């Protein structure tokens, strides 16, 4: 997966960043985004 490749390219700990995007991807896969979705993601947690 792309996120694992990104993590492997740097010495910086990207685990929090990767977890955030994994969650966002999961949400997008589970929800019907609708025909008027403009590509904006509204975070529901920090």
Secondary structure by P-SEA (a helix, b strand, c coil): caaaaaaaaccccaaaaaaaaaaaaaaaaacccccccccbbbbccc
